[in-house]
Amino acid sequence: MSDPTAGTVSVNGQSCRIWSKGTGRRVGVLPGIGGLPQWSPFLDELSQSCTVVALSPPGFQGSGVGHEQLDSDLDWALALYDLMVGAGLEDCDLIGVSVGGAFAALLAATWPRLVRRLVLVAPLGLFDEEDPSADIFAVRPGTMPDLLCANGSAYRALHDVPEGATDDQTIEWQIKELRALEAMHRYMWPLGDANLAKRLPRISVPTLLVRGDQDAVLPESYVGRFAQTIAGPVESTTIAGAGHLADIDAPENLATRIREFLEAG
């Protein structure tokens, strides 16, 4: 697996990392819970058929700080818009996973002409007290991988400190991991409700909704609410053997289904 090309975009005066790899149509990817500390097998598989542009939102790995300036969903929307435009992703396809799915839905609702086709993988951003999602803000240390993935070891392989890291590198890695979680919490605290319910009717682009059949975070009813509320044409699919982060659990199967959807338009 070869390394992607790295670049940066300035958002609110802070540098945000952009990774890109592949050829053909440009497809933006917004990461899920925990961010992207490394180029992943899913991104690599997807890059076989398009140019994948992996975005690092403020606070996530590769972007340093900047999330502490974002106090509302409008602040996040503007920052994410600047990130998209700076990465050259106007009128392009957009994939969002988990919290990245909430980000992607927010962008598609706020700027309808920004996104061409939309893929939401286990999107967060809603809350139903009668069918609550897992409390991702109260996860015990060490249990996050097995909550997010059917195969917790796959999450650990992506997020654990690399072998051979020095003490200083280990501390830096751990700080970046915690900062990515802090940025997500800042956007979604306290119940995971990001005010998307009243914005989803503004999404008019073709949308693919994806959920792993072993998702322990997002109830199936939430995907149904997205499907019923989005104004544009919606397709829904389930990835067998995958948890909340299907991009980590089933990278090849997810990339194949997304490829089919994107190439249809």
Secondary structure, DSSP 8 states (H G I E B T S, - for coil): ----EEEEEEETTEEEEEEEE-SSSEEEEE--TT--SS--HHHHHHTTTSEEEEE--TTSTTS-S-GGG--SHHHHHHHHHHHHHHTT-TTEEEEEETHHHHHHHHHHHH-TTTEEEEEEES--B---TTS----TTS--TT-HHHHH-SSHHHHHHHHS--TT--HHHHHHHHHHHHHHHHHHHHHHTTTSB-S-TTTGGG--S-EEEEEETT-SSS-HHHHHHHHHH-SS-EEEEEETT--S-HHHH-HHHHHHHHHHHHHT-
